[in-house]
Amino acid sequence: MSGADDSGLRLDVAGFRIWALGDRPDYGEWESEYGEWPAIYDAFRRFVEIKPPAQWDAREWRDVLYAIARDNEDEWIVDDLVERHPDVLIAIAARARRDGEVDARWQLAVALGRVDVDRDACEALLLDYCDDDEEYVRRRALGALSVMGSRHAERIALEEWDRVGEEHVTRRQVVLDALVSEHGRLSVLLTAAEADQSAVLSEYAAHLRRWVADGGEGEMQLFRPSEPVLRELDEQLRDRLRERGIPAPPRDLYREPPSRLATVLRRLSVRRKKRRAGTRSA
């Protein structure tokens, strides 16, 4: 019997695939509704412990990349790889650049910025991820380069600032974050961002400038957007959902009574705690 059969990963991933083809929820975080994530997590952990990536066959690679892509809400798999098997994560990130879905690639890009071993390999992979066809993957790769203190972060950030295309508001927010340590460059771009037509970008730039003026030390205070910003974000969300064929939520959802919002968040928290509690710890 092969190591893959011993781990049970193939069967557990197959179970998810069958569930996904059935009558599942139809919204952005639909994967989180699957009830057997603990089994997948356990099987994944066993699999990487008994069989190195160099010995995985094509089907095993598909199962690994599929499981990571579907775990894009909790990100348990990549978090566990960063902590326990960073060498395996690096190998998966290299393969995902060619064969992984978007929801696998962006998670792996973020994780590479947190890996403490073979930093040169991680940086080289992140530079490759910065050329990804998907803007979201490039954005997360840039953030990871900034986190690891890469000397390439400033150059790529400036290239992203001038890139023409959609999502320029969020992309420029990431650029500003990446240039926090480069005060000269940051000051010029903050001025440009504050003058931007987007309320989201201009308010975020002003928030970042205040933090830098106060010394820029420690964790930046949470950005609390104004009502115009919330409305802009609401419209952006609705547009993205329409593009994906997902029904848009009611307008002004952020105006729901705090009691209802608290109920929703509490249910999500309970569900995730149950899921993680079902995963055996080593």
N, C-alpha and C positions, 0 to 999 in steps of 0.2 A: 504494500500500500504506500502511496506517495505521501510526502509531507503535506501537500495541499489537502489531500483527503483527510489526513489526521487532524488538520486544523478546523475543518468544517466551513472554511470561508466560502468555497464555491457554492455549497448548498445554501448558506445564509444569504449570500448576495442574490442567488437565484430566487429565493423567497421574496426578497424586496422587489426584484424585477416583476415577478408575477403580481404582487400587490399593486405595483405602480401601473400595471396595465388594466387594473380593475376599476371599481367605483371609488376612486380616491378623492380627497379634497382638491379643489381647483383654485388655489391662490399661491402667492409667491413662496411661502415656506411650507409647501405641502409635504415635503419629505419628513418634516419633524413629527407628523402624525403617525408615522409607522411605529407600531408597538413592539417590534423585535430588535430595536437598535442595540440593546445590551448583548444580544447574541452575536451580532455583527462585530461589535467592539471586541468581545472576547476572542472570536475567531480570528480577527485581524491581528490581534496581539500575538496569539499562538503562531499564526502563519509566519510573521516576520522573525519570530524567535527560532523557528525550526528550519527555515529555508531562506538563504540569502538571495537578493535580487538577481544576481548573476545566473541563478538556476531557475528563475521563473520562466514559464513558457508563455506563449502569446495570450492564451486564455486567462492565465493567472494575472498577467499585466492588465488585461481588460477589467477583471474583477476588482483589482486594487484601485485603479484609477476611477472606476465607476463608484466604488464605495466612498472614496474621498470626495468626489463631486457631489454625491447625494448628502454628505454630512456637512453641507455648507452653512448650516444654521448654528449647530453647536461646535463644530470644528474639533471634536474630540480626537479624531484619528490623527490629524496633523499635530495637535498639542501633545499627544502621547509620543509620537515619533520624535518631536523636538526634545522631549525629556529623556526618553529611553533609548532611541535608536537614530540619532542625528545622521549617521552615515547612510542609513536606509532612506531617510528623508531626502538626502542629497541625490541619491540614485533615482528615486521616484520623481523628483523635480526635473531631473535631466530628461527622463523618459516622457514626462507629461508635457514638456515643451513641444514635443512632436505629436503625441497621441492623446493628451488629456483634454477634457472639456474645459470650458472657461471656468466653471465653478470649482474645478480641481486646480487649474493653473493659478488663479489669484490667491487661493489659500496657501499653496506651496510657495509662492513668491513672498508672501508675508512671513511665512515660517522661516524661510532662508535668512531673513534678517535677524532672527533670534537664535540661530544655531551658533554654538561656541567652538565648534571644531571645523577645521579645514576652511577657514574664512576666505582664502583665495578662491577656492572652488565655488563657494557660495556667492561671492562677488561676481565671478565670471558668469555664473548662471543668471544672476539678477540683471546684469548688463544685457544678456540675451533676452530676458523677459521684458526688458524695457523696449524691445523692438516688436513686441507682440502685436498682432492685428487688432486685438480688443483693447479699447481705451481703458477699461476698468483694470485689466491686468497690468498694463503699463503704469497706471496710477499707483497701484498697490506695490509694484516693484520699486518705483521711485521712493515711496515711503519707506520700504525696507532698506534700500541703500542709505537713506538718510539716518535711519535708526542705527545701522552698523557703522556709521561714520565714514562712509566711502568717499574718497577724493573725487569720484566721478559724479556724485550727487548734484553738485552745483551746475555742472555743464548740462546734464540731462534735464534738470529742473528748468533751466533757461530755455532749452529746446522745447520742452512741453508748454511753457508759458506762451510761446509764439505759434504753437501748432494750431492750425485752423481746423474747425470741426465742432461736433456737438459736445456737450458736457464740459464746455470751457469753464463754467463757473466752479464746478467741483474740482476740476483738474487744477485750476489756478489756486484754489484753497490748499491743495496738497503741495503745490510748488512753494507757496508761502511758508508752510510748515517745514518743508525741506531746507529752506534757506534761513531759518531762524538764527543759526550761528554765523551767517554771513551778513553782518549788519549793513554794510554798504549796499550790497545788492538788494537786500530786503527792503531798505528804506525807499528805494526808487520804485520797486514793485508794489509796495504798500500804497504809495501815492496813486499809482495807476489803478490799483484795485479799488481804492476808496472812491475814485471817480467813475467806476464802472456803472453801467446802467442797471446791472443786477443788484437788487437790494440784498440778496444773500451774500454776494462777494464783498460789497462795500461795507456792510455791517461786520462781516467776519474780519476784514482787514483792519477796521477800526478797533475791534476787540483785541486782535493780535498786537497792534501798535501799543495799546495801553499796557498789555502784559510785558512787552519788551521794555517799555519806558519804566516799568516798575522793577526792572532787573532781569526779567526773563528766566528766573531761577525756579526749579521745581516744576510741578505739573501745572499747566495753564488752567485757569478757572474755566468752568463750563460755559460755553457760548450759549447765551439765552436770546434767541431771535425775537424780533418784534413781530407784530401782526402782519405787516406787509411781507416780511420774509417767510412767515408760516404759509401765507397764501401762495407765494411763489413756489415754495417747496411742494405744496399740495398740488399745484398745477403740474409740476414736473413729474410727480408720482403718478398722477392720472394719465399723463401722456405716455409714460413708460408702460403702464399696465395696458393701455389701449394697444400699443405696438405689439405686445405679447398676447393679445386676445383675451386678457383677463378683465372681468368686470371691475370697473372703478368703484371705490368706496364712496359713500356720501360725501358731499362737500362739507368743509369745515369740521372734519372728523375730530380735529384737535380741540374742538369746543365741547366735546362730550363731557358730562359731569365728572368730576374727579372720582366719585364713587364707582362709576362704571369703568373708568380707566383702571382704577386700582383692582377691580375684580378681574379684568382681563389679564393684567400683569401677574396677579396672584395665581391664576390658573396656569399661565405659562410657566411660572416658577415651580409650581407643584409638579407639573408634567415633566420638566427637565430633571428635577431632583429625583423623581421616581425612576427615570431612565438611567441616570448615572448611578443610582443606588443599586440597580440591577446588574451593573458591570462589576465583575469580580476584580478586586484589587490584588496586585501581586504580593 
